[in-house]
Amino acid sequence: MKWGVVRFPGSLDDGDSLYAIAEVMGQDARMLWHKDESLGGVECVLLPGGFSYGDYLRTGAIARFSPIMKSVAKFAADGGLVIGICNGFQILCEAHLLPGALTRNRSLSFICQRVWLRVENASTPFTRAAKQGDLLRLPIKHGEGLYVAPEDEIRQMEERGQVILRYVDADGRESDAANPNGSMRAIAGVANQRFNVFGLMPHPEHAVEPMLGGVDGLKIFQSIAGSAR
Amino acid sequence: MQVRVFVTPRKGILDPQGRAVESSLQSLGFKNVSGVKVGKYILLEVEARTASEARDEAKKMCEALLANPVIEDYRFEVDGE
């Protein structure tokens, strides 16, 4: 599968994402520049974490207007696979490719820690290597990860299975203490209605080798690789 | 023409900054304060012939970029109105 990782000014995890896909997964991956309009024939676009455009105005608000985002929107409309991690998730929400928004953590503090996530829907191109209810151990590192959407929209998303990952405790149970940033319904990752666009705050690319503290991130990348059209 | 845009967290959306400021004010002894919200104040110079033209432009800017309707409300003032 051919992957493209978009580098925006202020991207931070572009290199680690490329490393995870190309070096660890052995897939064909290239960097895409935010000013380019061509996606170079890739089959999956990854928007990495970081602080694109300094998080000015709102996280992801400016990156959304990068030339490449027009192509990404068209690619998504044609059914192409798009995954946004952390800042990439924020960009996808700002670009209206995903519902909802991400705002300041409940604690007002930047959080950097490992969390437990429960796979709520394992029949998507991004989670098919996992089983429903599986627990993943992944790191988070963000200041604005509190997921918000109108109540009725969240209810519809839940019914359609668009809530893909939730913050839980080590036993897989939801609790206020296990919700690191105060996200509504402990939501950590969502997909669009068509299930070809996925955004998540946790970082799978930082959990791909034992020396990084875990390999659960591979589940996400393996799922996508196995979804090649 | 100067346009002053005010962006605030939507009603019902958790505003942790507003809550922190509110509790700090209360701990300073301002027990009469409530409903604190922290938002943004954006100043724009808009070239326009009339205030209503500036107003139309400002509305488009707010909807396209300056506010995110999922989490924020906006209002603005135009010079000469």
Interface residues (C-beta under 8 A of the other chain):
Chain A: L57 R58 A61 F65 C93 E94 G100 A101 T103 R104 N105 R106 S107 L108 L146 V148 A149 P150 G182
Chain B: P9 I13 L14 P16 Q17 A20 K40 L65 L66 N68 V70 I71
